[in-house]
């Protein structure tokens, strides 16, 4: 199941990256066209706003590329004795893949939440073993399985 989760997340991230790149390219083309046809403060303000939007999209693109690289480094065949980066963890509250901050993903009719190893929830789970419990938002959560 871990392989399917990672592949689905990578596919979604690649699609998002492709769409972001199209948006960046369109902004670049708009900025080039605007430069050729405009002069004055009003146009400089518009150009600056487009540049800020491009920078924002570029930052999102960098995050996606980093997340794709992180997912590439997960050994999907490795079994874990305790919760750590790359582990698929089943708890009394749900399934979590300790990997990247992505959020919910539906795979094989199950919901899995991909969370970063540095997230507060992952930090509570790190080094826990099957049967261990931890408190999260006033709830006692038990580690049921680790893969």
N, CA, C and O atoms as a GROMACS GRO file, in nm:
protein
  588
    1UNK      N    1   0.082  -0.120   0.000
    1UNK     CA    2   0.000   0.000   0.000
    1UNK      C    3   0.087   0.126   0.000
    1UNK      O    4   0.050   0.228  -0.060
    2UNK      N    5   0.202   0.119   0.068
    2UNK     CA    6   0.290   0.236   0.075
    2UNK      C    7   0.333   0.283  -0.064
    2UNK      O    8   0.336   0.402  -0.092
    3UNK      N    9   0.368   0.187  -0.151
    3UNK     CA   10   0.408   0.222  -0.288
    3UNK      C   11   0.296   0.295  -0.361
    3UNK      O   12   0.321   0.394  -0.431
    4UNK      N   13   0.174   0.246  -0.347
    4UNK     CA   14   0.060   0.308  -0.414
    4UNK      C   15   0.035   0.449  -0.362
    4UNK      O   16   0.001   0.539  -0.439
    5UNK      N   17   0.051   0.469  -0.232
    5UNK     CA   18   0.032   0.601  -0.172
    5UNK      C   19   0.134   0.699  -0.228
    5UNK      O   20   0.099   0.809  -0.271
    6UNK      N   21   0.259   0.657  -0.227
    6UNK     CA   22   0.366   0.744  -0.274
    6UNK      C   23   0.349   0.775  -0.422
    6UNK      O   24   0.366   0.890  -0.464
    7UNK      N   25   0.316   0.675  -0.501
    7UNK     CA   26   0.299   0.698  -0.645
    7UNK      C   27   0.183   0.792  -0.673
    7UNK      O   28   0.194   0.879  -0.759
    8UNK      N   29   0.072   0.777  -0.601
    8UNK     CA   30  -0.043   0.866  -0.620
    8UNK      C   31  -0.007   1.010  -0.581
    8UNK      O   32  -0.044   1.104  -0.651
    9UNK      N   33   0.064   1.026  -0.472
    9UNK     CA   34   0.106   1.159  -0.429
    9UNK      C   35   0.201   1.220  -0.531
    9UNK      O   36   0.188   1.338  -0.566
   10UNK      N   37   0.296   1.141  -0.580
   10UNK     CA   38   0.391   1.191  -0.681
   10UNK      C   39   0.318   1.233  -0.809
   10UNK      O   40   0.349   1.335  -0.869
   11UNK      N   41   0.221   1.152  -0.849
   11UNK     CA   42   0.141   1.185  -0.968
   11UNK      C   43   0.067   1.317  -0.949
   11UNK      O   44   0.068   1.402  -1.038
   12UNK      N   45   0.004   1.334  -0.833
   12UNK     CA   46  -0.068   1.459  -0.804
   12UNK      C   47   0.027   1.578  -0.802
   12UNK      O   48  -0.005   1.684  -0.855
   13UNK      N   49   0.144   1.560  -0.741
   13UNK     CA   50   0.242   1.669  -0.735
   13UNK      C   51   0.296   1.703  -0.873
   13UNK      O   52   0.315   1.821  -0.905
   14UNK      N   53   0.321   1.602  -0.956
   14UNK     CA   54   0.369   1.628  -1.093
   14UNK      C   55   0.264   1.706  -1.173
   14UNK      O   56   0.298   1.797  -1.248
   15UNK      N   57   0.137   1.669  -1.158
   15UNK     CA   58   0.030   1.741  -1.228
   15UNK      C   59   0.021   1.886  -1.180
   15UNK      O   60   0.006   1.978  -1.260
   16UNK      N   61   0.032   1.905  -1.049
   16UNK     CA   62   0.028   2.040  -0.993
   16UNK      C   63   0.148   2.121  -1.042
   16UNK      O   64   0.135   2.239  -1.074
   17UNK      N   65   0.265   2.056  -1.048
   17UNK     CA   66   0.386   2.122  -1.096
   17UNK      C   67   0.369   2.166  -1.242
   17UNK      O   68   0.408   2.277  -1.279
   18UNK      N   69   0.311   2.080  -1.322
   18UNK     CA   70   0.287   2.112  -1.463
   18UNK      C   71   0.196   2.234  -1.477
   18UNK      O   72   0.222   2.323  -1.557
   19UNK      N   73   0.089   2.237  -1.398
   19UNK     CA   74  -0.003   2.351  -1.402
   19UNK      C   75   0.063   2.479  -1.353
   19UNK      O   76   0.042   2.587  -1.410
   20UNK      N   77   0.143   2.468  -1.248
   20UNK     CA   78   0.215   2.586  -1.198
   20UNK      C   79   0.311   2.640  -1.303
   20UNK      O   80   0.322   2.761  -1.323
   21UNK      N   81   0.381   2.549  -1.370
   21UNK     CA   82   0.477   2.591  -1.472
   21UNK      C   83   0.406   2.664  -1.586
   21UNK      O   84   0.458   2.762  -1.639
   22UNK      N   85   0.288   2.616  -1.624
   22UNK     CA   86   0.210   2.685  -1.727
   22UNK      C   87   0.173   2.826  -1.681
   22UNK      O   88   0.183   2.921  -1.758
   23UNK      N   89   0.131   2.838  -1.555
   23UNK     CA   90   0.095   2.970  -1.501
   23UNK      C   91   0.216   3.063  -1.500
   23UNK      O   92   0.204   3.181  -1.533
   24UNK      N   93   0.331   3.011  -1.463
   24UNK     CA   94   0.454   3.092  -1.461
   24UNK      C   95   0.488   3.137  -1.602
   24UNK      O   96   0.522   3.254  -1.624
   25UNK      N   97   0.480   3.046  -1.698
   25UNK     CA   98   0.510   3.080  -1.837
   25UNK      C   99   0.414   3.187  -1.890
   25UNK      O  100   0.456   3.279  -1.960
   26UNK      N  101   0.286   3.175  -1.857
   26UNK     CA  102   0.188   3.275  -1.900
   26UNK      C  103   0.218   3.412  -1.839
   26UNK      O  104   0.207   3.514  -1.906
   27UNK      N  105   0.257   3.413  -1.712
   27UNK     CA  106   0.293   3.540  -1.648
   27UNK      C  107   0.415   3.602  -1.715
   27UNK      O  108   0.419   3.723  -1.738
   28UNK      N  109   0.514   3.520  -1.746
   28UNK     CA  110   0.635   3.571  -1.814
   28UNK      C  111   0.598   3.633  -1.948
   28UNK      O  112   0.646   3.740  -1.984
   29UNK      N  113   0.512   3.564  -2.022
   29UNK     CA  114   0.468   3.616  -2.152
   29UNK      C  115   0.391   3.747  -2.136
   29UNK      O  116   0.410   3.840  -2.214
   30UNK      N  117   0.306   3.754  -2.035
   30UNK     CA  118   0.231   3.877  -2.009
   30UNK      C  119   0.324   3.992  -1.973
   30UNK      O  120   0.304   4.106  -2.016
   31UNK      N  121   0.425   3.962  -1.892
   31UNK     CA  122   0.520   4.065  -1.852
   31UNK      C  123   0.599   4.115  -1.972
   31UNK      O  124   0.625   4.235  -1.985
   32UNK      N  125   0.637   4.025  -2.060
   32UNK     CA  126   0.711   4.063  -2.180
   32UNK      C  127   0.624   4.150  -2.270
   32UNK      O  128   0.669   4.252  -2.320
   33UNK      N  129   0.500   4.110  -2.291
   33UNK     CA  130   0.407   4.187  -2.375
   33UNK      C  131   0.379   4.323  -2.312
   33UNK      O  132   0.371   4.424  -2.383
   34UNK      N  133   0.365   4.328  -2.180
   34UNK     CA  134   0.337   4.452  -2.109
   34UNK      C  135   0.454   4.548  -2.122
   34UNK      O  136   0.435   4.669  -2.136
   35UNK      N  137   0.577   4.495  -2.116
   35UNK     CA  138   0.697   4.578  -2.126
   35UNK      C  139   0.705   4.643  -2.264
   35UNK      O  140   0.744   4.759  -2.275
   36UNK      N  141   0.668   4.569  -2.367
   36UNK     CA  142   0.676   4.620  -2.504
   36UNK      C  143   0.574   4.729  -2.532
   36UNK      O  144   0.597   4.817  -2.615
   37UNK      N  145   0.461   4.724  -2.462
   37UNK     CA  146   0.351   4.815  -2.498
   37UNK      C  147   0.320   4.922  -2.394
   37UNK      O  148   0.222   4.995  -2.410
   38UNK      N  149   0.400   4.933  -2.289
   38UNK     CA  150   0.358   5.026  -2.183
   38UNK      C  151   0.470   5.115  -2.134
   38UNK      O  152   0.589   5.089  -2.153
   39UNK      N  153   0.427   5.222  -2.071
   39UNK     CA  154   0.519   5.315  -2.006
   39UNK      C  155   0.443   5.383  -1.894
   39UNK      O  156   0.320   5.391  -1.896
   40UNK      N  157   0.518   5.432  -1.795
   40UNK     CA  158   0.454   5.507  -1.687
   40UNK      C  159   0.441   5.428  -1.560
   40UNK      O  160   0.458   5.306  -1.558
   41UNK      N  161   0.409   5.501  -1.450
   41UNK     CA  162   0.400   5.441  -1.317
   41UNK      C  163   0.292   5.335  -1.306
   41UNK      O  164   0.310   5.233  -1.240
   42UNK      N  165   0.178   5.360  -1.371
   42UNK     CA  166   0.066   5.266  -1.364
   42UNK      C  167   0.109   5.128  -1.416
   42UNK      O  168   0.072   5.025  -1.360
   43UNK      N  169   0.186   5.128  -1.522
   43UNK     CA  170   0.230   5.002  -1.581
   43UNK      C  171   0.339   4.937  -1.498
   43UNK      O  172   0.348   4.814  -1.491
   44UNK      N  173   0.422   5.019  -1.436
   44UNK     CA  174   0.527   4.964  -1.348
   44UNK      C  175   0.464   4.893  -1.228
   44UNK      O  176   0.514   4.789  -1.185
   45UNK      N  177   0.356   4.949  -1.174
   45UNK     CA  178   0.285   4.886  -1.062
   45UNK      C  179   0.227   4.752  -1.106
   45UNK      O  180   0.238   4.653  -1.034
   46UNK      N  181   0.165   4.750  -1.222
   46UNK     CA  182   0.109   4.625  -1.274
   46UNK      C  183   0.217   4.521  -1.298
   46UNK      O  184   0.198   4.403  -1.269
   47UNK      N  185   0.329   4.565  -1.350
   47UNK     CA  186   0.441   4.474  -1.376
   47UNK      C  187   0.497   4.419  -1.244
   47UNK      O  188   0.531   4.301  -1.235
   48UNK      N  189   0.505   4.504  -1.143
   48UNK     CA  190   0.554   4.460  -1.011
   48UNK      C  191   0.459   4.357  -0.950
   48UNK      O  192   0.504   4.260  -0.889
   49UNK      N  193   0.330   4.378  -0.966
   49UNK     CA  194   0.233   4.281  -0.914
   49UNK      C  195   0.248   4.147  -0.985
   49UNK      O  196   0.239   4.041  -0.922
   50UNK      N  197   0.271   4.150  -1.116
   50UNK     CA  198   0.292   4.025  -1.190
   50UNK      C  199   0.420   3.956  -1.143
   50UNK      O  200   0.425   3.834  -1.133
   51UNK      N  201   0.523   4.035  -1.116
   51UNK     CA  202   0.650   3.979  -1.069
   51UNK      C  203   0.632   3.913  -0.933
   51UNK      O  204   0.686   3.805  -0.909
   52UNK      N  205   0.556   3.977  -0.844
   52UNK     CA  206   0.530   3.918  -0.712
   52UNK      C  207   0.452   3.787  -0.725
   52UNK      O  208   0.480   3.691  -0.653
   53UNK      N  209   0.356   3.783  -0.815
   53UNK     CA  210   0.279   3.661  -0.838
   53UNK      C  211   0.370   3.551  -0.894
   53UNK      O  212   0.360   3.435  -0.854
   54UNK      N  213   0.458   3.589  -0.985
   54UNK     CA  214   0.553   3.492  -1.041
   54UNK      C  215   0.644   3.437  -0.931
   54UNK      O  216   0.669   3.316  -0.928
   55UNK      N  217   0.692   3.522  -0.843
   55UNK     CA  218   0.778   3.478  -0.733
   55UNK      C  219   0.704   3.381  -0.641
   55UNK      O  220   0.760   3.282  -0.595
   56UNK      N  221   0.576   3.411  -0.614
   56UNK     CA  222   0.494   3.324  -0.529
   56UNK      C  223   0.478   3.186  -0.595
   56UNK      O  224   0.492   3.084  -0.528
   57UNK      N  225   0.448   3.185  -0.724
   57UNK     CA  226   0.432   3.058  -0.796
   57UNK      C  227   0.564   2.981  -0.801
   57UNK      O  228   0.566   2.859  -0.789
   58UNK      N  229   0.673   3.054  -0.818
   58UNK     CA  230   0.806   2.991  -0.822
   58UNK      C  231   0.838   2.926  -0.688
   58UNK      O  232   0.896   2.817  -0.684
   59UNK      N  233   0.801   2.990  -0.578
   59UNK     CA  234   0.824   2.933  -0.445
   59UNK      C  235   0.742   2.805  -0.428
   59UNK      O  236   0.791   2.707  -0.371
   60UNK      N  237   0.617   2.806  -0.475
   60UNK     CA  238   0.534   2.685  -0.468
   60UNK      C  239   0.596   2.573  -0.551
   60UNK      O  240   0.593   2.456  -0.510
   61UNK      N  241   0.650   2.607  -0.666
   61UNK     CA  242   0.715   2.509  -0.753
   61UNK      C  243   0.836   2.446  -0.684
   61UNK      O  244   0.859   2.326  -0.695
   62UNK      N  245   0.912   2.527  -0.613
   62UNK     CA  246   1.029   2.475  -0.540
   62UNK      C  247   0.987   2.379  -0.429
   62UNK      O  248   1.053   2.278  -0.407
   63UNK      N  249   0.878   2.409  -0.360
   63UNK     CA  250   0.827   2.320  -0.256
   63UNK      C  251   0.785   2.186  -0.317
   63UNK      O  252   0.816   2.080  -0.262
   64UNK      N  253   0.716   2.192  -0.429
   64UNK     CA  254   0.675   2.068  -0.497
   64UNK      C  255   0.796   1.986  -0.536
   64UNK      O  256   0.798   1.864  -0.516
   65UNK      N  257   0.897   2.050  -0.593
   65UNK     CA  258   1.017   1.977  -0.634
   65UNK      C  259   1.088   1.915  -0.514
   65UNK      O  260   1.138   1.802  -0.524
   66UNK      N  261   1.093   1.986  -0.402
   66UNK     CA  262   1.153   1.929  -0.280
   66UNK      C  263   1.072   1.809  -0.232
   66UNK      O  264   1.129   1.707  -0.194
   67UNK      N  265   0.940   1.822  -0.232
   67UNK     CA  266   0.854   1.711  -0.188
   67UNK      C  267   0.871   1.590  -0.277
   67UNK      O  268   0.875   1.477  -0.229
   68UNK      N  269   0.881   1.612  -0.408
   68UNK     CA  270   0.904   1.499  -0.500
   68UNK      C  271   1.037   1.431  -0.470
   68UNK      O  272   1.046   1.308  -0.475
   69UNK      N  273   1.139   1.509  -0.440
   69UNK     CA  274   1.270   1.452  -0.408
   69UNK      C  275   1.263   1.371  -0.278
   69UNK      O  276   1.322   1.264  -0.268
   70UNK      N  277   1.193   1.422  -0.178
   70UNK     CA  278   1.178   1.351  -0.050
   70UNK      C  279   1.105   1.219  -0.072
   70UNK      O  280   1.147   1.116  -0.021
   71UNK      N  281   0.997   1.222  -0.148
   71UNK     CA  282   0.921   1.099  -0.175
   71UNK      C  283   1.006   0.996  -0.249
   71UNK      O  284   0.991   0.876  -0.228
   72UNK      N  285   1.093   1.044  -0.336
   72UNK     CA  286   1.181   0.955  -0.413
   72UNK      C  287   1.275   0.878  -0.319
   72UNK      O  288   1.316   0.766  -0.352
   73UNK      N  289   1.308   0.936  -0.205
   73UNK     CA  290   1.404   0.874  -0.112
   73UNK      C  291   1.342   0.776  -0.014
   73UNK      O  292   1.413   0.718   0.068
   74UNK      N  293   1.212   0.755  -0.021
   74UNK     CA  294   1.147   0.661   0.071
   74UNK      C  295   1.159   0.520   0.015
   74UNK      O  296   1.120   0.494  -0.098
   75UNK      N  297   1.213   0.431   0.096
   75UNK     CA  298   1.222   0.290   0.058
   75UNK      C  299   1.089   0.225   0.091
   75UNK      O  300   1.055   0.204   0.208
   76UNK      N  301   1.013   0.193  -0.012
   76UNK     CA  302   0.877   0.141   0.008
   76UNK      C  303   0.876  -0.003   0.058
   76UNK      O  304   0.772  -0.052   0.103
   77UNK      N  305   0.989  -0.071   0.052
   77UNK     CA  306   0.994  -0.212   0.094
   77UNK      C  307   1.046  -0.228   0.236
   77UNK      O  308   1.040  -0.338   0.293
   78UNK      N  309   1.096  -0.121   0.293
   78UNK     CA  310   1.153  -0.129   0.428
   78UNK      C  311   1.042  -0.141   0.533
   78UNK      O  312   0.942  -0.069   0.528
   79UNK      N  313   1.062  -0.232   0.625
   79UNK     CA  314   0.970  -0.249   0.739
   79UNK      C  315   1.033  -0.182   0.860
   79UNK      O  316   1.155  -0.185   0.877
   80UNK      N  317   0.952  -0.122   0.943
   80UNK     CA  318   1.001  -0.046   1.058
   80UNK      C  319   0.952  -0.108   1.189
   80UNK      O  320   0.839  -0.156   1.197
   81UNK      N  321   1.039  -0.105   1.290
   81UNK     CA  322   1.001  -0.150   1.425
   81UNK      C  323   0.943  -0.035   1.507
   81UNK      O  324   0.871  -0.057   1.604
   82UNK      N  325   0.975   0.086   1.466
   82UNK     CA  326   0.924   0.205   1.535
   82UNK      C  327   0.891   0.310   1.430
   82UNK      O  328   0.933   0.300   1.315
   83UNK      N  329   0.815   0.410   1.472
   83UNK     CA  330   0.774   0.516   1.380
   83UNK      C  331   0.895   0.602   1.348
   83UNK      O  332   0.965   0.649   1.437
   84UNK      N  333   0.917   0.624   1.219
   84UNK     CA  334   1.023   0.711   1.171
   84UNK      C  335   0.990   0.756   1.030
   84UNK      O  336   0.890   0.715   0.972
   85UNK      N  337   1.076   0.840   0.974
   85UNK     CA  338   1.055   0.888   0.838
   85UNK      C  339   1.039   0.769   0.744
   85UNK      O  340   1.118   0.674   0.748
   86UNK      N  341   0.937   0.774   0.660
   86UNK     CA  342   0.911   0.667   0.564
   86UNK      C  343   0.814   0.561   0.611
   86UNK      O  344   0.773   0.476   0.533
   87UNK      N  345   0.777   0.566   0.738
   87UNK     CA  346   0.687   0.464   0.794
   87UNK      C  347   0.541   0.496   0.762
   87UNK      O  348   0.499   0.612   0.764
   88UNK      N  349   0.467   0.391   0.732
   88UNK     CA  350   0.322   0.399   0.719
   88UNK      C  351   0.266   0.352   0.852
   88UNK      O  352   0.284   0.236   0.890
   89UNK      N  353   0.199   0.442   0.923
   89UNK     CA  354   0.156   0.416   1.060
   89UNK      C  355   0.004   0.411   1.066
   89UNK      O  356  -0.065   0.504   1.023
   90UNK      N  357  -0.048   0.302   1.120
   90UNK     CA  358  -0.191   0.292   1.146
   90UNK      C  359  -0.212   0.315   1.295
   90UNK      O  360  -0.153   0.247   1.379
   91UNK      N  361  -0.296   0.414   1.326
   91UNK     CA  362  -0.327   0.444   1.466
   91UNK      C  363  -0.476   0.420   1.489
   91UNK      O  364  -0.550   0.388   1.396
   92UNK      N  365  -0.516   0.436   1.612
   92UNK     CA  366  -0.659   0.425   1.644
   92UNK      C  367  -0.740   0.538   1.580
   92UNK      O  368  -0.863   0.530   1.576
   93UNK      N  369  -0.673   0.641   1.531
   93UNK     CA  370  -0.740   0.756   1.470
   93UNK      C  371  -0.728   0.760   1.318
   93UNK      O  372  -0.798   0.838   1.253
   94UNK      N  373  -0.642   0.677   1.258
   94UNK     CA  374  -0.627   0.679   1.112
   94UNK      C  375  -0.489   0.634   1.069
   94UNK      O  376  -0.406   0.593   1.150
   95UNK      N  377  -0.466   0.644   0.937
   95UNK     CA  378  -0.337   0.605   0.878
   95UNK      C  379  -0.258   0.730   0.842
   95UNK      O  380  -0.312   0.829   0.794
   96UNK      N  381  -0.126   0.722   0.868
   96UNK     CA  382  -0.037   0.833   0.839
   96UNK      C  383   0.089   0.781   0.771
   96UNK      O  384   0.144   0.678   0.811
   97UNK      N  385   0.135   0.853   0.669
   97UNK     CA  386   0.265   0.825   0.609
   97UNK      C  387   0.356   0.939   0.651
   97UNK      O  388   0.331   1.055   0.619
   98UNK      N  389   0.462   0.904   0.723
   98UNK     CA  390   0.558   1.006   0.769
   98UNK      C  391   0.650   1.036   0.651
   98UNK      O  392   0.740   0.958   0.619
   99UNK      N  393   0.625   1.150   0.586
   99UNK     CA  394   0.696   1.178   0.462
   99UNK      C  395   0.705   1.327   0.434
   99UNK      O  396   0.800   1.393   0.474
  100UNK      N  397   0.604   1.379   0.365
  100UNK     CA  398   0.598   1.522   0.332
  100UNK      C  399   0.463   1.577   0.378
  100UNK      O  400   0.367   1.502   0.397
  101UNK      N  401   0.458   1.705   0.395
  101UNK     CA  402   0.333   1.770   0.434
  101UNK      C  403   0.246   1.783   0.309
  101UNK      O  404   0.262   1.876   0.230
  102UNK      N  405   0.154   1.689   0.293
  102UNK     CA  406   0.068   1.686   0.175
  102UNK      C  407  -0.079   1.693   0.213
  102UNK      O  408  -0.159   1.760   0.148
  103UNK      N  409  -0.114   1.623   0.320
  103UNK     CA  410  -0.254   1.619   0.360
  103UNK      C  411  -0.317   1.486   0.326
  103UNK      O  412  -0.249   1.384   0.312
  104UNK      N  413  -0.449   1.487   0.311
  104UNK     CA  414  -0.525   1.363   0.290
  104UNK      C  415  -0.514   1.315   0.146
  104UNK      O  416  -0.511   1.393   0.051
  105UNK      N  417  -0.507   1.183   0.135
  105UNK     CA  418  -0.503   1.118   0.005
  105UNK      C  419  -0.590   0.994   0.016
  105UNK      O  420  -0.579   0.918   0.112
  106UNK      N  421  -0.677   0.974  -0.081
  106UNK     CA  422  -0.763   0.855  -0.081
  106UNK      C  423  -0.704   0.753  -0.176
  106UNK      O  424  -0.685   0.779  -0.295
  107UNK      N  425  -0.675   0.636  -0.122
  107UNK     CA  426  -0.614   0.529  -0.201
  107UNK      C  427  -0.672   0.396  -0.156
  107UNK      O  428  -0.686   0.370  -0.037
  108UNK      N  429  -0.704   0.312  -0.252
  108UNK     CA  430  -0.762   0.181  -0.223
  108UNK      C  431  -0.878   0.193  -0.123
  108UNK      O  432  -0.889   0.114  -0.029
  109UNK      N  433  -0.963   0.292  -0.146
  109UNK     CA  434  -1.081   0.318  -0.064
  109UNK      C  435  -1.049   0.347   0.083
  109UNK      O  436  -1.133   0.331   0.171
  110UNK      N  437  -0.926   0.390   0.108
  110UNK     CA  438  -0.886   0.428   0.244
  110UNK      C  439  -0.829   0.569   0.241
  110UNK      O  440  -0.776   0.615   0.139
  111UNK      N  441  -0.841   0.637   0.354
  111UNK     CA  442  -0.784   0.770   0.366
  111UNK      C  443  -0.650   0.760   0.439
  111UNK      O  444  -0.640   0.699   0.546
  112UNK      N  445  -0.549   0.820   0.380
  112UNK     CA  446  -0.416   0.826   0.440
  112UNK      C  447  -0.376   0.973   0.445
  112UNK      O  448  -0.401   1.048   0.350
  113UNK      N  449  -0.316   1.014   0.555
  113UNK     CA  450  -0.270   1.151   0.568
  113UNK      C  451  -0.118   1.150   0.562
  113UNK      O  452  -0.052   1.084   0.641
  114UNK      N  453  -0.064   1.224   0.466
  114UNK     CA  454   0.080   1.237   0.454
  114UNK      C  455   0.123   1.357   0.537
  114UNK      O  456   0.078   1.469   0.514
  115UNK      N  457   0.212   1.332   0.634
  115UNK     CA  458   0.258   1.439   0.722
  115UNK      C  459   0.411   1.443   0.724
  115UNK      O  460   0.477   1.340   0.708
  116UNK      N  461   0.463   1.560   0.742
  116UNK     CA  462   0.607   1.579   0.751
  116UNK      C  463   0.659   1.521   0.883
  116UNK      O  464   0.589   1.521   0.984
  117UNK      N  465   0.781   1.472   0.879
  117UNK     CA  466   0.844   1.417   1.000
  117UNK      C  467   0.864   1.524   1.107
  117UNK      O  468   0.882   1.492   1.224
  118UNK      N  469   0.862   1.651   1.067
  118UNK     CA  470   0.882   1.758   1.166
  118UNK      C  471   0.750   1.817   1.214
  118UNK      O  472   0.750   1.911   1.294
  119UNK      N  473   0.638   1.763   1.167
  119UNK     CA  474   0.509   1.813   1.213
  119UNK      C  475   0.488   1.775   1.360
  119UNK      O  476   0.544   1.676   1.406
  120UNK      N  477   0.408   1.851   1.432
  120UNK     CA  478   0.384   1.819   1.574
  120UNK      C  479   0.330   1.677   1.596
  120UNK      O  480   0.371   1.609   1.690
  121UNK      N  481   0.239   1.633   1.510
  121UNK     CA  482   0.184   1.498   1.525
  121UNK      C  483   0.291   1.392   1.502
  121UNK      O  484   0.301   1.296   1.579
  122UNK      N  485   0.370   1.408   1.397
  122UNK     CA  486   0.476   1.311   1.370
  122UNK      C  487   0.577   1.309   1.485
  122UNK      O  488   0.626   1.203   1.523
  123UNK      N  489   0.608   1.425   1.539
  123UNK     CA  490   0.704   1.431   1.651
  123UNK      C  491   0.654   1.352   1.771
  123UNK      O  492   0.734   1.292   1.844
  124UNK      N  493   0.523   1.350   1.793
  124UNK     CA  494   0.468   1.270   1.903
  124UNK      C  495   0.478   1.121   1.874
  124UNK      O  496   0.486   1.040   1.966
  125UNK      N  497   0.476   1.084   1.746
  125UNK     CA  498   0.480   0.943   1.708
  125UNK      C  499   0.621   0.886   1.693
  125UNK      O  500   0.642   0.766   1.712
  126UNK      N  501   0.717   0.971   1.658
  126UNK     CA  502   0.853   0.924   1.629
  126UNK      C  503   0.905   0.838   1.744
  126UNK      O  504   0.891   0.871   1.862
  127UNK      N  505   0.965   0.726   1.706
  127UNK     CA  506   1.025   0.626   1.797
  127UNK      C  507   0.923   0.542   1.874
  127UNK      O  508   0.962   0.455   1.952
  128UNK      N  509   0.794   0.568   1.856
  128UNK     CA  510   0.692   0.484   1.921
  128UNK      C  511   0.686   0.350   1.849
  128UNK      O  512   0.717   0.340   1.730
  129UNK      N  513   0.644   0.247   1.923
  129UNK     CA  514   0.630   0.112   1.869
  129UNK      C  515   0.483   0.070   1.873
  129UNK      O  516   0.401   0.137   1.936
  130UNK      N  517   0.452  -0.040   1.805
  130UNK     CA  518   0.315  -0.092   1.807
  130UNK      C  519   0.273  -0.114   1.952
  130UNK      O  520   0.346  -0.175   2.030
  131UNK      N  521   0.155  -0.065   1.986
  131UNK     CA  522   0.102  -0.077   2.122
  131UNK      C  523   0.126   0.047   2.206
  131UNK      O  524   0.058   0.067   2.307
  132UNK      N  525   0.223   0.131   2.166
  132UNK     CA  526   0.248   0.254   2.241
  132UNK      C  527   0.134   0.352   2.219
  132UNK      O  528   0.064   0.349   2.117
  133UNK      N  529   0.116   0.440   2.319
  133UNK     CA  530   0.010   0.542   2.312
  133UNK      C  531   0.072   0.680   2.328
  133UNK      O  532   0.180   0.696   2.386
  134UNK      N  533   0.001   0.779   2.276
  134UNK     CA  534   0.041   0.918   2.295
  134UNK      C  535  -0.085   1.004   2.298
  134UNK      O  536  -0.191   0.963   2.252
  135UNK      N  537  -0.071   1.124   2.353
  135UNK     CA  538  -0.183   1.218   2.362
  135UNK      C  539  -0.177   1.317   2.247
  135UNK      O  540  -0.072   1.373   2.217
  136UNK      N  541  -0.292   1.338   2.182
  136UNK     CA  542  -0.302   1.436   2.075
  136UNK      C  543  -0.436   1.506   2.089
  136UNK      O  544  -0.542   1.444   2.077
  137UNK      N  545  -0.432   1.635   2.114
  137UNK     CA  546  -0.554   1.715   2.130
  137UNK      C  547  -0.650   1.655   2.232
  137UNK      O  548  -0.771   1.653   2.211
  138UNK      N  549  -0.596   1.607   2.342
  138UNK     CA  550  -0.678   1.552   2.449
  138UNK      C  551  -0.725   1.409   2.426
  138UNK      O  552  -0.800   1.356   2.508
  139UNK      N  553  -0.681   1.347   2.318
  139UNK     CA  554  -0.719   1.208   2.289
  139UNK      C  555  -0.600   1.115   2.307
  139UNK      O  556  -0.487   1.150   2.271
  140UNK      N  557  -0.625   0.999   2.362
  140UNK     CA  558  -0.522   0.894   2.370
  140UNK      C  559  -0.525   0.818   2.238
  140UNK      O  560  -0.627   0.759   2.202
  141UNK      N  561  -0.414   0.819   2.169
  141UNK     CA  562  -0.406   0.751   2.040
  141UNK      C  563  -0.305   0.637   2.052
  141UNK      O  564  -0.197   0.654   2.108
  142UNK      N  565  -0.342   0.520   1.997
  142UNK     CA  566  -0.255   0.404   2.004
  142UNK      C  567  -0.199   0.371   1.866
  142UNK      O  568  -0.269   0.379   1.765
  143UNK      N  569  -0.071   0.335   1.864
  143UNK     CA  570  -0.007   0.288   1.741
  143UNK      C  571  -0.049   0.142   1.723
  143UNK      O  572  -0.019   0.058   1.807
  144UNK      N  573  -0.117   0.112   1.612
  144UNK     CA  574  -0.167  -0.023   1.588
  144UNK      C  575  -0.078  -0.103   1.493
  144UNK      O  576  -0.059  -0.223   1.512
  145UNK      N  577  -0.025  -0.037   1.391
  145UNK     CA  578   0.062  -0.103   1.294
  145UNK      C  579   0.167  -0.005   1.243
  145UNK      O  580   0.143   0.116   1.239
  146UNK      N  581   0.283  -0.058   1.206
  146UNK     CA  582   0.388   0.023   1.143
  146UNK      C  583   0.443  -0.057   1.026
  146UNK      O  584   0.481  -0.173   1.041
  147UNK      N  585   0.446   0.005   0.909
  147UNK     CA  586   0.501  -0.061   0.789
  147UNK      C  587   0.605   0.028   0.724
  147UNK      O  588   0.663  -0.009   0.622
   0.00000   0.00000   0.00000
